Structures are given as structure tokens and as C-alpha cells.
Amino acid sequence: MLFLCLHGLGTNNHVLQTQTATIRYEMDKRHTFEFVEGTEVVPIATDAESILQALRRLELYIAEEGPFDGAIGFSQGAALLSTYLIKLGQQQPVKILPFRCAIFFSAACPYDALALEDGLIKHGKPDTGKPLIRLPTAHIWGRKDAGYKIESETLCSMCDSNLRDTYVHGEGHEIPGPRAKEDIQGCLRAIRRTIDKVVVEH
């Protein structure tokens, strides 16, 4: 499977590659995985136009480098990825999504795509009537992540409850590393259940 990866704000592709090294190694024992680090598309959210520009760059990158089986986002990378998926669902509800699954680590809240078009930066809110993201998703965050725990929970609530899996690890704003063996296994279980949903659907 081919996954597009989007790193967090203030880091880069190399850092995300290091952060996911243990998970990639463990996943390759069962699945053949290839991870492609996305271009530097994660914006510093100083204004709505910078986020819209990042969304356009992400869409162009997917069109040029895809197709991808799935996507992984960490922190602000997860916010950009979820904003993109919600925006597609709102603007083109019958269009097939460019990913078959998404994995969110320590996610920041997605932006409200409609507000961005009006030049405003607002966080998206769950729609009580229907899920905003309708594909298999894994949501992984840290119990000690004071800044993003609630934001991760909010994004989780925006996704289809029948297609989502969660795992809350014992660390902070990070992807568990090799010393956190129990948490690594918890992450892997959530990711594998998500991938299994893709396999069943297809």
C-alpha cells in the first residue's frame, strides 16, 4: 500500500520519517508498505489564503504523484489532510475520494473550508446529522497531549463512527517510539483494523 504522509508544523519530512520508523517497520511484517513524504505543504496559519494555497498544493501533489491507497497526517499535517477531505465531501459529494483510508496522529482540528473561502480562519465543527469524513480512519493521540487531545477527539467525532478506530497512548504530542512497546502495539492494532476495513470494502 502507498501512503502519503504529511508532517506537523515546524518539522519536515525527515522528522516524520523518523517518527514513524517503528510503525513502518512493524507494518511491513504483515503488509508491504511504501510511505511517500509529501512536499512542504503544511502552512503556518497566519491567514486564510495561506491555508487555501496549501490545500491547492496538496491537491496538485495528489494529482501528479498519486494514486495513493491512504494518507497519514501528524498534528497540523492531520489538520490539513482532514480539511482537504471535508472540503472535497462538501463541494463534490459524489466524487470518489483520493484515499481509501486516513490515519491521524495527534491531530489538530480541521479548518472550516467555507470560512476560508470568506477569508476567515475557523475550526470546523462536527455535523450532528452526518459524518464529514466517510472513509476508514484511525485516530491516535496521547493522554498527556494537553494541546491537542481535545482537537483529536473533535476530529474523531467528525468521522464515520462505523469506520473509525481510536487508540489513546500514554505519551504526549508525539508518535510512540520503540521504547513504548505497548503503545506501539496499540497503534498498530488501530491502523490494521482500519486497513482491514479497506480490504473488506474492496
C-alpha positions in Angstrom: 0.0 0.0 0.0 1.2 3.5 -0.8 0.6 6.2 1.9 1.1 10.0 1.5 2.5 11.4 4.7 2.0 15.0 6.0 4.3 16.2 8.8 3.5 18.7 11.6 4.2 22.4 11.7 7.8 23.3 12.4 9.2 19.9 11.3 9.9 18.3 8.0 9.8 15.1 6.0 12.9 13.7 7.7 11.4 14.2 11.1 8.2 12.4 10.2 10.1 9.6 8.7 12.0 9.2 12.0 8.8 9.5 14.0 7.1 6.7 12.0 10.1 4.4 11.7 9.0 1.8 14.2 5.4 1.7 13.0 6.6 1.4 9.3 8.9 -1.5 10.3 6.2 -3.3 12.2 3.6 -2.8 9.4 6.0 -4.2 6.8 5.9 -7.6 8.7 2.3 -8.1 7.6 1.7 -5.6 4.7 4.0 -4.3 2.1 4.1 -0.6 2.8 5.6 2.4 1.0 5.5 5.8 2.5 5.8 9.0 0.4 6.5 12.1 2.3 4.5 15.0 0.9 6.0 18.2 -0.3 6.3 21.2 2.1 2.6 21.9 2.0 1.8 22.3 5.7 1.0 26.0 6.3 1.7 28.5 9.0 -1.9 29.5 9.6 -1.3 33.3 9.5 -4.2 33.9 7.1 -6.9 32.0 5.2 -5.1 32.4 1.9 -2.0 30.5 3.1 -4.2 27.6 4.1 -6.1 27.7 0.8 -2.9 27.7 -1.0 -1.7 24.7 0.9 -4.9 22.9 0.0 -4.3 23.7 -3.6 -0.7 22.5 -3.4 -1.9 19.3 -1.7 -4.5 18.6 -4.4 -1.9 19.2 -7.2 0.6 16.9 -5.5 -2.0 14.1 -5.2 -3.0 14.5 -8.9 0.7 14.4 -10.0 2.1 11.8 -7.7 -0.9 9.6 -6.9 -2.9 7.5 -6.7 -2.4 6.7 -3.1 -4.0 4.0 -1.0 -4.1 6.1 2.1 -2.8 9.2 3.9 -1.1 9.8 7.2 -1.1 13.2 9.0 0.6 14.3 12.2 -0.6 17.4 14.1 -1.0 20.2 11.6 -0.5 17.7 8.8 -3.5 15.9 10.1 -5.5 19.2 10.1 -4.6 19.9 6.5 -5.5 16.4 5.5 -8.8 16.4 7.2 -9.7 19.9 6.0 -9.0 18.6 2.4 -11.2 15.6 2.8 -14.0 17.5 4.4 -13.8 20.2 1.7 -14.0 17.6 -1.1 -17.0 16.0 0.6 -18.8 19.3 0.9 -18.0 20.6 -2.6 -18.1 17.4 -4.6 -20.1 14.9 -2.6 -20.4 12.3 -5.4 -16.6 12.4 -6.2 -14.6 9.4 -5.2 -12.1 10.4 -2.5 -8.4 10.2 -3.5 -7.6 7.9 -0.5 -9.1 4.7 0.7 -8.2 5.4 4.4 -6.6 8.0 6.6 -4.5 7.8 9.8 -4.4 10.8 12.1 -1.7 11.2 14.8 -2.1 13.9 17.4 -4.5 15.8 15.1 -5.1 19.5 15.2 -8.6 20.4 14.3 -9.5 20.8 10.7 -10.3 24.2 9.3 -13.7 25.3 8.2 -13.3 25.3 4.4 -16.3 27.5 3.8 -15.0 30.1 6.2 -11.6 30.0 4.5 -13.2 31.0 1.2 -14.5 34.1 3.0 -11.1 34.9 4.3 -11.7 33.7 7.8 -9.8 31.1 9.9 -12.2 29.0 11.9 -12.0 25.4 13.1 -14.6 23.0 11.7 -17.3 21.6 13.8 -19.0 18.2 13.8 -22.2 17.9 11.9 -24.7 16.2 14.2 -26.7 14.9 11.2 -23.9 13.1 9.3 -20.2 12.4 9.3 -18.0 14.8 7.5 -15.4 12.2 6.6 -16.7 8.9 5.2 -13.8 6.5 4.9 -12.0 4.2 7.3 -9.9 6.3 9.7 -7.6 5.7 12.6 -7.3 8.3 15.3 -4.2 8.1 17.6 -3.3 10.7 20.3 -1.6 11.0 23.6 -3.3 11.0 27.0 -0.7 13.7 28.1 -1.1 15.8 25.0 -2.5 18.9 26.7 -2.6 21.0 23.5 -4.2 18.5 21.0 -6.1 15.9 23.0 -9.5 17.7 22.6 -8.7 18.6 19.0 -8.0 15.0 18.2 -11.3 14.0 19.8 -13.1 16.6 17.8 -11.7 15.3 14.5 -12.6 11.8 15.5 -16.2 12.8 16.1 -16.4 14.2 12.5 -15.6 10.8 11.0 -18.0 7.9 10.3 -18.4 6.1 13.6 -18.8 2.8 11.8 -15.4 3.2 10.0 -13.2 4.8 12.7 -10.8 3.3 15.2 -9.1 5.0 18.0 -6.1 4.4 20.3 -5.0 6.7 23.1 -1.4 6.2 24.2 0.3 7.2 27.4 2.6 9.8 25.9 2.2 13.5 24.8 2.2 15.2 21.4 4.2 12.5 19.6 4.1 9.2 17.8 5.2 6.5 20.2 8.7 5.2 19.6 10.5 1.9 20.1 10.7 2.2 23.9 6.9 2.4 24.2 6.3 -1.2 23.1 2.7 -1.5 24.4 1.7 1.8 22.8 3.3 0.8 19.5 1.2 -2.4 19.5 -1.9 -0.3 20.3 -1.2 2.0 17.4 -0.6 -1.0 15.1 -3.9 -2.6 16.1 -5.9 0.6 15.3 -4.1 1.0 12.0 -4.5 -2.6 11.0 -8.2 -2.6 11.8 -8.5 0.5 9.6 -6.7 -1.2 6.7 -8.7 -4.3 7.1 -11.9 -2.2 6.6 -10.4 -1.1 3.3 -9.6 -4.7 2.3 -13.2 -5.8 3.1 -14.8 -2.9 1.2 -12.8 -3.8 -1.9 
